[in-house]
């Protein structure tokens, strides 16, 4: 196998591992929530794994010590693990936003027939 395949394998393993740890850390309420949380974790791990690994390695000062495969594995696992909490933070921020509240108020008025 070439280096590109090893990097993709490390990214996938980190994403799946981080997502599984996330599910075990806070148990979901049902199968549907478990499946959606697992999918969100894996996708975030695959998408943001490289960037997160580079940022973590540079913050810790270990980018010269570890190889790209370890960096990818670390970043994918971290991105996957934190994905659900980051999504919850963003949702709470939008719920408290006044603009979203204005849209909800208009929708309620339209539903009442006013």
N, CA, C and O atoms as a GROMACS GRO file, in nm:
protein
  456
    1UNK      N    1   0.084  -0.119   0.000
    1UNK     CA    2   0.000   0.000   0.000
    1UNK      C    3   0.088   0.124   0.000
    1UNK      O    4   0.194   0.127   0.062
    2UNK      N    5   0.043   0.225  -0.071
    2UNK     CA    6   0.120   0.349  -0.074
    2UNK      C    7   0.080   0.441   0.042
    2UNK      O    8  -0.013   0.411   0.117
    3UNK      N    9   0.151   0.553   0.055
    3UNK     CA   10   0.129   0.645   0.167
    3UNK      C   11  -0.011   0.706   0.167
    3UNK      O   12  -0.069   0.727   0.274
    4UNK      N   13  -0.064   0.734   0.050
    4UNK     CA   14  -0.198   0.793   0.043
    4UNK      C   15  -0.302   0.698   0.101
    4UNK      O   16  -0.391   0.741   0.175
    5UNK      N   17  -0.293   0.572   0.068
    5UNK     CA   18  -0.387   0.474   0.124
    5UNK      C   19  -0.374   0.462   0.274
    5UNK      O   20  -0.474   0.450   0.345
    6UNK      N   21  -0.251   0.464   0.325
    6UNK     CA   22  -0.229   0.458   0.470
    6UNK      C   23  -0.288   0.580   0.539
    6UNK      O   24  -0.345   0.569   0.648
    7UNK      N   25  -0.275   0.698   0.477
    7UNK     CA   26  -0.332   0.820   0.536
    7UNK      C   27  -0.485   0.811   0.541
    7UNK      O   28  -0.546   0.848   0.642
    8UNK      N   29  -0.546   0.763   0.434
    8UNK     CA   30  -0.692   0.748   0.432
    8UNK      C   31  -0.738   0.644   0.534
    8UNK      O   32  -0.840   0.662   0.600
    9UNK      N   33  -0.662   0.537   0.547
    9UNK     CA   34  -0.695   0.435   0.646
    9UNK      C   35  -0.683   0.490   0.787
    9UNK      O   36  -0.767   0.462   0.872
   10UNK      N   37  -0.580   0.568   0.812
   10UNK     CA   38  -0.563   0.631   0.944
   10UNK      C   39  -0.674   0.731   0.971
   10UNK      O   40  -0.725   0.740   1.083
   11UNK      N   41  -0.712   0.806   0.868
   11UNK     CA   42  -0.821   0.903   0.884
   11UNK      C   43  -0.952   0.832   0.916
   11UNK      O   44  -1.025   0.874   1.005
   12UNK      N   45  -0.981   0.724   0.844
   12UNK     CA   46  -1.104   0.648   0.868
   12UNK      C   47  -1.103   0.582   1.005
   12UNK      O   48  -1.204   0.585   1.076
   13UNK      N   49  -0.991   0.522   1.044
   13UNK     CA   50  -0.982   0.458   1.175
   13UNK      C   51  -0.998   0.559   1.287
   13UNK      O   52  -1.065   0.531   1.387
   14UNK      N   53  -0.937   0.676   1.273
   14UNK     CA   54  -0.952   0.779   1.375
   14UNK      C   55  -1.094   0.830   1.384
   14UNK      O   56  -1.144   0.853   1.494
   15UNK      N   57  -1.159   0.848   1.269
   15UNK     CA   58  -1.297   0.897   1.268
   15UNK      C   59  -1.391   0.796   1.332
   15UNK      O   60  -1.476   0.834   1.413
   16UNK      N   61  -1.377   0.670   1.298
   16UNK     CA   62  -1.463   0.567   1.356
   16UNK      C   63  -1.434   0.550   1.505
   16UNK      O   64  -1.526   0.538   1.585
   17UNK      N   65  -1.307   0.550   1.542
   17UNK     CA   66  -1.271   0.536   1.683
   17UNK      C   67  -1.321   0.652   1.768
   17UNK      O   68  -1.377   0.631   1.876
   18UNK      N   69  -1.302   0.773   1.720
   18UNK     CA   70  -1.349   0.890   1.794
   18UNK      C   71  -1.500   0.893   1.807
   18UNK      O   72  -1.553   0.932   1.911
   19UNK      N   73  -1.568   0.853   1.701
   19UNK     CA   74  -1.714   0.850   1.705
   19UNK      C   75  -1.765   0.743   1.801
   19UNK      O   76  -1.862   0.765   1.873
   20UNK      N   77  -1.700   0.628   1.802
   20UNK     CA   78  -1.740   0.521   1.895
   20UNK      C   79  -1.716   0.562   2.040
   20UNK      O   80  -1.798   0.534   2.127
   21UNK      N   81  -1.604   0.629   2.066
   21UNK     CA   82  -1.576   0.677   2.202
   21UNK      C   83  -1.679   0.781   2.242
   21UNK      O   84  -1.722   0.786   2.357
   22UNK      N   85  -1.719   0.865   2.147
   22UNK     CA   86  -1.820   0.967   2.175
   22UNK      C   87  -1.952   0.903   2.214
   22UNK      O   88  -2.020   0.951   2.305
   23UNK      N   89  -1.989   0.796   2.146
   23UNK     CA   90  -2.114   0.726   2.180
   23UNK      C   91  -2.105   0.660   2.317
   23UNK      O   92  -2.202   0.659   2.392
   24UNK      N   93  -1.990   0.606   2.349
   24UNK     CA   94  -1.973   0.540   2.479
   24UNK      C   95  -1.965   0.641   2.592
   24UNK      O   96  -2.005   0.611   2.705
   25UNK      N   97  -1.914   0.758   2.564
   25UNK     CA   98  -1.897   0.860   2.668
   25UNK      C   99  -2.031   0.913   2.716
   25UNK      O  100  -2.055   0.923   2.836
   26UNK      N  101  -2.118   0.948   2.622
   26UNK     CA  102  -2.255   0.991   2.655
   26UNK      C  103  -2.348   0.902   2.575
   26UNK      O  104  -2.357   0.915   2.452
   27UNK      N  105  -2.417   0.813   2.642
   27UNK     CA  106  -2.501   0.716   2.574
   27UNK      C  107  -2.620   0.784   2.506
   27UNK      O  108  -2.683   0.871   2.564
   28UNK      N  109  -2.650   0.744   2.383
   28UNK     CA  110  -2.765   0.801   2.311
   28UNK      C  111  -2.897   0.747   2.368
   28UNK      O  112  -2.898   0.647   2.439
   29UNK      N  113  -3.006   0.814   2.335
   29UNK     CA  114  -3.138   0.774   2.385
   29UNK      C  115  -3.201   0.664   2.302
   29UNK      O  116  -3.294   0.597   2.350
   30UNK      N  117  -3.155   0.643   2.183
   30UNK     CA  118  -3.212   0.538   2.099
   30UNK      C  119  -3.122   0.507   1.982
   30UNK      O  120  -3.015   0.565   1.966
   31UNK      N  121  -3.170   0.414   1.899
   31UNK     CA  122  -3.090   0.375   1.783
   31UNK      C  123  -3.074   0.487   1.682
   31UNK      O  124  -2.967   0.506   1.624
   32UNK      N  125  -3.180   0.561   1.663
   32UNK     CA  126  -3.174   0.670   1.564
   32UNK      C  127  -3.073   0.776   1.604
   32UNK      O  128  -2.994   0.823   1.522
   33UNK      N  129  -3.076   0.814   1.731
   33UNK     CA  130  -2.979   0.913   1.779
   33UNK      C  131  -2.837   0.857   1.773
   33UNK      O  132  -2.744   0.929   1.740
   34UNK      N  133  -2.821   0.730   1.805
   34UNK     CA  134  -2.689   0.668   1.798
   34UNK      C  135  -2.637   0.669   1.654
   34UNK      O  136  -2.520   0.700   1.631
   35UNK      N  137  -2.723   0.634   1.560
   35UNK     CA  138  -2.681   0.632   1.420
   35UNK      C  139  -2.646   0.771   1.369
   35UNK      O  140  -2.547   0.789   1.298
   36UNK      N  141  -2.726   0.870   1.406
   36UNK     CA  142  -2.697   1.006   1.359
   36UNK      C  143  -2.571   1.062   1.424
   36UNK      O  144  -2.492   1.129   1.358
   37UNK      N  145  -2.552   1.035   1.552
   37UNK     CA  146  -2.430   1.081   1.618
   37UNK      C  147  -2.307   1.013   1.562
   37UNK      O  148  -2.203   1.076   1.545
   38UNK      N  149  -2.317   0.883   1.533
   38UNK     CA  150  -2.205   0.811   1.476
   38UNK      C  151  -2.172   0.866   1.337
   38UNK      O  152  -2.055   0.887   1.304
   39UNK      N  153  -2.275   0.889   1.256
   39UNK     CA  154  -2.253   0.942   1.120
   39UNK      C  155  -2.192   1.081   1.124
   39UNK      O  156  -2.100   1.110   1.048
   40UNK      N  157  -2.242   1.167   1.211
   40UNK     CA  158  -2.187   1.303   1.222
   40UNK      C  159  -2.041   1.296   1.265
   40UNK      O  160  -1.957   1.370   1.212
   41UNK      N  161  -2.011   1.210   1.360
   41UNK     CA  162  -1.873   1.196   1.406
   41UNK      C  163  -1.779   1.147   1.298
   41UNK      O  164  -1.669   1.200   1.282
   42UNK      N  165  -1.821   1.047   1.223
   42UNK     CA  166  -1.736   0.993   1.117
   42UNK      C  167  -1.713   1.096   1.007
   42UNK      O  168  -1.601   1.115   0.962
   43UNK      N  169  -1.819   1.163   0.965
   43UNK     CA  170  -1.805   1.264   0.859
   43UNK      C  171  -1.715   1.378   0.905
   43UNK      O  172  -1.627   1.421   0.830
   44UNK      N  173  -1.734   1.427   1.025
   44UNK     CA  174  -1.647   1.535   1.076
   44UNK      C  175  -1.503   1.489   1.090
   44UNK      O  176  -1.411   1.566   1.062
   45UNK      N  177  -1.484   1.366   1.132
   45UNK     CA  178  -1.348   1.313   1.142
   45UNK      C  179  -1.281   1.303   1.006
   45UNK      O  180  -1.162   1.332   0.993
   46UNK      N  181  -1.356   1.262   0.905
   46UNK     CA  182  -1.300   1.253   0.770
   46UNK      C  183  -1.272   1.390   0.710
   46UNK      O  184  -1.171   1.410   0.644
   47UNK      N  185  -1.362   1.484   0.734
   47UNK     CA  186  -1.348   1.617   0.673
   47UNK      C  187  -1.242   1.700   0.744
   47UNK      O  188  -1.157   1.761   0.679
   48UNK      N  189  -1.245   1.703   0.876
   48UNK     CA  190  -1.159   1.793   0.952
   48UNK      C  191  -1.039   1.725   1.015
   48UNK      O  192  -0.964   1.789   1.089
   49UNK      N  193  -1.018   1.596   0.989
   49UNK     CA  194  -0.911   1.521   1.054
   49UNK      C  195  -0.772   1.574   1.028
   49UNK      O  196  -0.692   1.588   1.120
   50UNK      N  197  -0.743   1.605   0.904
   50UNK     CA  198  -0.609   1.655   0.871
   50UNK      C  199  -0.578   1.789   0.935
   50UNK      O  200  -0.471   1.810   0.990
   51UNK      N  201  -0.674   1.880   0.926
   51UNK     CA  202  -0.656   2.013   0.983
   51UNK      C  203  -0.646   2.008   1.135
   51UNK      O  204  -0.561   2.074   1.196
   52UNK      N  205  -0.733   1.928   1.196
   52UNK     CA  206  -0.730   1.916   1.342
   52UNK      C  207  -0.600   1.852   1.388
   52UNK      O  208  -0.543   1.895   1.489
   53UNK      N  209  -0.554   1.751   1.317
   53UNK     CA  210  -0.428   1.687   1.354
   53UNK      C  211  -0.310   1.781   1.345
   53UNK      O  212  -0.222   1.781   1.432
   54UNK      N  213  -0.307   1.861   1.239
   54UNK     CA  214  -0.199   1.958   1.223
   54UNK      C  215  -0.202   2.063   1.334
   54UNK      O  216  -0.098   2.101   1.388
   55UNK      N  217  -0.323   2.111   1.368
   55UNK     CA  218  -0.336   2.212   1.473
   55UNK      C  219  -0.295   2.155   1.610
   55UNK      O  220  -0.223   2.221   1.685
   56UNK      N  221  -0.340   2.036   1.640
   56UNK     CA  222  -0.306   1.975   1.769
   56UNK      C  223  -0.156   1.951   1.778
   56UNK      O  224  -0.094   1.979   1.881
   57UNK      N  225  -0.098   1.898   1.670
   57UNK     CA  226   0.047   1.870   1.671
   57UNK      C  227   0.128   1.998   1.685
   57UNK      O  228   0.229   2.000   1.756
   58UNK      N  229   0.085   2.105   1.617
   58UNK     CA  230   0.161   2.230   1.627
   58UNK      C  231   0.145   2.294   1.765
   58UNK      O  232   0.240   2.352   1.818
   59UNK      N  233   0.026   2.283   1.824
   59UNK     CA  234   0.005   2.338   1.959
   59UNK      C  235   0.086   2.262   2.062
   59UNK      O  236   0.137   2.321   2.158
   60UNK      N  237   0.099   2.131   2.044
   60UNK     CA  238   0.177   2.050   2.138
   60UNK      C  239   0.327   2.052   2.107
   60UNK      O  240   0.408   2.010   2.189
   61UNK      N  241   0.362   2.103   1.988
   61UNK     CA  242   0.501   2.108   1.948
   61UNK      C  243   0.560   1.974   1.911
   61UNK      O  244   0.680   1.951   1.929
   62UNK      N  245   0.478   1.885   1.859
   62UNK     CA  246   0.524   1.750   1.825
   62UNK      C  247   0.519   1.722   1.675
   62UNK      O  248   0.536   1.607   1.633
   63UNK      N  249   0.495   1.824   1.593
   63UNK     CA  250   0.480   1.800   1.450
   63UNK      C  251   0.607   1.745   1.385
   63UNK      O  252   0.599   1.675   1.284
   64UNK      N  253   0.723   1.775   1.442
   64UNK     CA  254   0.848   1.721   1.387
   64UNK      C  255   0.877   1.580   1.439
   64UNK      O  256   0.957   1.508   1.380
   65UNK      N  257   0.812   1.542   1.547
   65UNK     CA  258   0.839   1.412   1.609
   65UNK      C  259   0.750   1.302   1.551
   65UNK      O  260   0.796   1.191   1.526
   66UNK      N  261   0.622   1.333   1.531
   66UNK     CA  262   0.530   1.230   1.483
   66UNK      C  263   0.519   1.236   1.331
   66UNK      O  264   0.546   1.339   1.270
   67UNK      N  265   0.479   1.127   1.272
   67UNK     CA  266   0.464   1.118   1.128
   67UNK      C  267   0.326   1.162   1.083
   67UNK      O  268   0.240   1.188   1.166
   68UNK      N  269   0.305   1.170   0.954
   68UNK     CA  270   0.176   1.215   0.902
   68UNK      C  271   0.062   1.117   0.932
   68UNK      O  272  -0.053   1.159   0.946
   69UNK      N  273   0.092   0.990   0.942
   69UNK     CA  274  -0.014   0.893   0.971
   69UNK      C  275  -0.063   0.910   1.114
   69UNK      O  276  -0.183   0.909   1.139
   70UNK      N  277   0.030   0.925   1.208
   70UNK     CA  278  -0.011   0.948   1.347
   70UNK      C  279  -0.085   1.080   1.362
   70UNK      O  280  -0.182   1.090   1.437
   71UNK      N  281  -0.040   1.182   1.289
   71UNK     CA  282  -0.106   1.312   1.293
   71UNK      C  283  -0.249   1.302   1.240
   71UNK      O  284  -0.341   1.362   1.296
   72UNK      N  285  -0.268   1.227   1.132
   72UNK     CA  286  -0.400   1.210   1.073
   72UNK      C  287  -0.492   1.131   1.166
   72UNK      O  288  -0.609   1.165   1.183
   73UNK      N  289  -0.439   1.027   1.227
   73UNK     CA  290  -0.516   0.945   1.320
   73UNK      C  291  -0.560   1.029   1.440
   73UNK      O  292  -0.675   1.023   1.482
   74UNK      N  293  -0.468   1.105   1.495
   74UNK     CA  294  -0.497   1.189   1.610
   74UNK      C  295  -0.601   1.296   1.576
   74UNK      O  296  -0.696   1.317   1.652
   75UNK      N  297  -0.584   1.361   1.464
   75UNK     CA  298  -0.677   1.467   1.426
   75UNK      C  299  -0.816   1.415   1.395
   75UNK      O  300  -0.915   1.477   1.433
   76UNK      N  301  -0.824   1.303   1.325
   76UNK     CA  302  -0.955   1.246   1.293
   76UNK      C  303  -1.029   1.201   1.418
   76UNK      O  304  -1.149   1.222   1.431
   77UNK      N  305  -0.956   1.140   1.510
   77UNK     CA  306  -1.019   1.097   1.635
   77UNK      C  307  -1.067   1.217   1.716
   77UNK      O  308  -1.177   1.215   1.770
   78UNK      N  309  -0.987   1.321   1.723
   78UNK     CA  310  -1.026   1.440   1.799
   78UNK      C  311  -1.144   1.512   1.735
   78UNK      O  312  -1.237   1.553   1.804
   79UNK      N  313  -1.141   1.527   1.603
   79UNK     CA  314  -1.251   1.594   1.533
   79UNK      C  315  -1.380   1.514   1.547
   79UNK      O  316  -1.487   1.570   1.568
   80UNK      N  317  -1.369   1.384   1.537
   80UNK     CA  318  -1.485   1.297   1.549
   80UNK      C  319  -1.541   1.299   1.691
   80UNK      O  320  -1.663   1.303   1.710
   81UNK      N  321  -1.454   1.297   1.788
   81UNK     CA  322  -1.495   1.298   1.928
   81UNK      C  323  -1.566   1.428   1.965
   81UNK      O  324  -1.662   1.426   2.041
   82UNK      N  325  -1.519   1.538   1.913
   82UNK     CA  326  -1.573   1.669   1.949
   82UNK      C  327  -1.689   1.715   1.860
   82UNK      O  328  -1.749   1.818   1.887
   83UNK      N  329  -1.720   1.641   1.755
   83UNK     CA  330  -1.818   1.686   1.657
   83UNK      C  331  -1.955   1.710   1.718
   83UNK      O  332  -2.017   1.814   1.692
   84UNK      N  333  -2.004   1.617   1.796
   84UNK     CA  334  -2.139   1.629   1.848
   84UNK      C  335  -2.151   1.745   1.947
   84UNK      O  336  -2.252   1.816   1.948
   85UNK      N  337  -2.048   1.766   2.029
   85UNK     CA  338  -2.051   1.878   2.122
   85UNK      C  339  -2.041   2.011   2.048
   85UNK      O  340  -2.105   2.109   2.087
   86UNK      N  341  -1.963   2.016   1.945
   86UNK     CA  342  -1.952   2.139   1.865
   86UNK      C  343  -2.085   2.170   1.797
   86UNK      O  344  -2.125   2.286   1.789
   87UNK      N  345  -2.152   2.068   1.747
   87UNK     CA  346  -2.282   2.088   1.683
   87UNK      C  347  -2.384   2.139   1.784
   87UNK      O  348  -2.463   2.227   1.752
   88UNK      N  349  -2.381   2.085   1.905
   88UNK     CA  350  -2.473   2.131   2.009
   88UNK      C  351  -2.446   2.275   2.048
   88UNK      O  352  -2.540   2.351   2.074
   89UNK      N  353  -2.319   2.313   2.053
   89UNK     CA  354  -2.284   2.451   2.084
   89UNK      C  355  -2.337   2.546   1.976
   89UNK      O  356  -2.392   2.652   2.008
   90UNK      N  357  -2.320   2.510   1.851
   90UNK     CA  358  -2.368   2.593   1.740
   90UNK      C  359  -2.520   2.604   1.743
   90UNK      O  360  -2.575   2.712   1.721
   91UNK      N  361  -2.588   2.493   1.769
   91UNK     CA  362  -2.735   2.495   1.775
   91UNK      C  363  -2.784   2.586   1.888
   91UNK      O  364  -2.879   2.662   1.870
   92UNK      N  365  -2.720   2.578   2.005
   92UNK     CA  366  -2.759   2.665   2.115
   92UNK      C  367  -2.734   2.811   2.083
   92UNK      O  368  -2.811   2.898   2.122
   93UNK      N  369  -2.626   2.839   2.011
   93UNK     CA  370  -2.595   2.977   1.973
   93UNK      C  371  -2.701   3.031   1.878
   93UNK      O  372  -2.742   3.146   1.890
   94UNK      N  373  -2.745   2.948   1.785
   94UNK     CA  374  -2.848   2.993   1.692
   94UNK      C  375  -2.984   3.006   1.760
   94UNK      O  376  -3.064   3.092   1.723
   95UNK      N  377  -3.012   2.921   1.859
   95UNK     CA  378  -3.139   2.930   1.931
   95UNK      C  379  -3.147   3.060   2.010
   95UNK      O  380  -3.256   3.114   2.026
   96UNK      N  381  -3.036   3.109   2.059
   96UNK     CA  382  -3.035   3.232   2.137
   96UNK      C  383  -3.024   3.357   2.050
   96UNK      O  384  -3.034   3.469   2.100
   97UNK      N  385  -3.004   3.338   1.922
   97UNK     CA  386  -2.989   3.449   1.830
   97UNK      C  387  -3.124   3.516   1.809
   97UNK      O  388  -3.225   3.448   1.791
   98UNK      N  389  -3.127   3.646   1.811
   98UNK     CA  390  -3.252   3.719   1.794
   98UNK      C  391  -3.309   3.709   1.654
   98UNK      O  392  -3.430   3.715   1.635
   99UNK      N  393  -3.222   3.695   1.556
   99UNK     CA  394  -3.269   3.684   1.418
   99UNK      C  395  -3.352   3.558   1.400
   99UNK      O  396  -3.457   3.560   1.337
  100UNK      N  397  -3.304   3.448   1.455
  100UNK     CA  398  -3.378   3.323   1.446
  100UNK      C  399  -3.510   3.337   1.520
  100UNK      O  400  -3.613   3.286   1.476
  101UNK      N  401  -3.508   3.405   1.634
  101UNK     CA  402  -3.630   3.429   1.709
  101UNK      C  403  -3.732   3.510   1.632
  101UNK      O  404  -3.852   3.485   1.643
  102UNK      N  405  -3.686   3.607   1.552
  102UNK     CA  406  -3.777   3.686   1.470
  102UNK      C  407  -3.844   3.598   1.364
  102UNK      O  408  -3.964   3.610   1.340
  103UNK      N  409  -3.767   3.510   1.303
  103UNK     CA  410  -3.825   3.420   1.203
  103UNK      C  411  -3.926   3.326   1.265
  103UNK      O  412  -4.031   3.299   1.206
  104UNK      N  413  -3.897   3.278   1.383
  104UNK     CA  414  -3.991   3.188   1.451
  104UNK      C  415  -4.119   3.261   1.486
  104UNK      O  416  -4.228   3.205   1.477
  105UNK      N  417  -4.106   3.388   1.527
  105UNK     CA  418  -4.223   3.465   1.562
  105UNK      C  419  -4.312   3.486   1.440
  105UNK      O  420  -4.434   3.475   1.450
  106UNK      N  421  -4.252   3.515   1.325
  106UNK     CA  422  -4.328   3.533   1.202
  106UNK      C  423  -4.396   3.404   1.160
  106UNK      O  424  -4.510   3.407   1.113
  107UNK      N  425  -4.330   3.291   1.176
  107UNK     CA  426  -4.388   3.163   1.141
  107UNK      C  427  -4.509   3.132   1.229
  107UNK      O  428  -4.609   3.078   1.182
  108UNK      N  429  -4.500   3.167   1.358
  108UNK     CA  430  -4.612   3.143   1.448
  108UNK      C  431  -4.730   3.233   1.413
  108UNK      O  432  -4.845   3.190   1.422
  109UNK      N  433  -4.701   3.357   1.373
  109UNK     CA  434  -4.809   3.447   1.333
  109UNK      C  435  -4.877   3.397   1.207
  109UNK      O  436  -4.999   3.404   1.195
  110UNK      N  437  -4.799   3.348   1.112
  110UNK     CA  438  -4.856   3.295   0.989
  110UNK      C  439  -4.939   3.168   1.016
  110UNK      O  440  -5.039   3.144   0.948
  111UNK      N  441  -4.898   3.091   1.111
  111UNK     CA  442  -4.970   2.968   1.145
  111UNK      C  443  -5.103   3.001   1.210
  111UNK      O  444  -5.199   2.924   1.195
  112UNK      N  445  -5.113   3.113   1.280
  112UNK     CA  446  -5.239   3.153   1.345
  112UNK      C  447  -5.335   3.217   1.246
  112UNK      O  448  -5.451   3.240   1.280
  113UNK      N  449  -5.290   3.247   1.126
  113UNK     CA  450  -5.376   3.308   1.025
  113UNK      C  451  -5.385   3.459   1.034
  113UNK      O  452  -5.480   3.517   0.981
  114UNK      N  453  -5.293   3.522   1.097
  114UNK     CA  454  -5.295   3.667   1.110
  114UNK      C  455  -5.227   3.733   0.995
  114UNK      O  456  -5.219   3.856   0.990
   0.00000   0.00000   0.00000
